[in-house]
Protein backbone atom coordinates (compact mmCIF):
# COMPACT_ATOMS: atom_id res chain seq x y z
CA UNK A 1 0.00 0.00 0.00
CA UNK A 2 1.48 3.30 -1.10
CA UNK A 3 1.46 6.15 1.41
CA UNK A 4 0.33 9.49 0.03
CA UNK A 5 2.69 12.14 1.49
CA UNK A 6 -0.01 14.81 1.19
CA UNK A 7 -2.61 12.74 3.04
CA UNK A 8 0.00 11.82 5.66
CA UNK A 9 0.89 15.50 6.13
CA UNK A 10 -2.76 16.48 6.46
CA UNK A 11 -3.47 13.76 9.01
CA UNK A 12 -0.40 14.80 11.01
CA UNK A 13 -1.54 18.42 10.92
CA UNK A 14 -5.02 17.43 12.07
CA UNK A 15 -3.57 15.37 14.93
CA UNK A 16 -1.51 18.35 16.08
CA UNK A 17 -4.45 20.71 15.85
CA UNK A 18 -6.75 18.35 17.75
CA UNK A 19 -4.20 18.11 20.56
CA UNK A 20 -3.76 21.89 20.60
CA UNK A 21 -7.51 22.57 20.57
CA UNK A 22 -8.11 19.99 23.30
CA UNK A 23 -5.54 21.71 25.53
CA UNK A 24 -7.44 25.00 25.13
CA UNK A 25 -11.01 23.70 25.29
CA UNK A 26 -10.41 21.17 28.09
CA UNK A 27 -9.97 23.74 30.89
CA UNK A 28 -12.78 25.89 29.47
CA UNK A 29 -15.19 22.95 29.59
CA UNK A 30 -14.02 22.13 33.12
CA UNK A 31 -14.95 25.65 34.23
CA UNK A 32 -18.20 25.68 32.25
CA UNK A 33 -19.48 22.38 33.65
CA UNK A 34 -18.12 22.61 37.20
C-alpha positions in Angstrom: 0.0 0.0 0.0 1.5 3.3 -1.1 1.5 6.1 1.4 0.3 9.5 0.0 2.7 12.1 1.5 0.0 14.8 1.2 -2.6 12.7 3.0 0.0 11.8 5.7 0.9 15.5 6.1 -2.8 16.5 6.5 -3.5 13.8 9.0 -0.4 14.8 11.0 -1.5 18.4 10.9 -5.0 17.4 12.1 -3.6 15.4 14.9 -1.5 18.3 16.1 -4.5 20.7 15.9 -6.8 18.3 17.7 -4.2 18.1 20.6 -3.8 21.9 20.6 -7.5 22.6 20.6 -8.1 20.0 23.3 -5.5 21.7 25.5 -7.4 25.0 25.1 -11.0 23.7 25.3 -10.4 21.2 28.1 -10.0 23.7 30.9 -12.8 25.9 29.5 -15.2 22.9 29.6 -14.0 22.1 33.1 -15.0 25.6 34.2 -18.2 25.7 32.3 -19.5 22.4 33.7 -18.1 22.6 37.2 
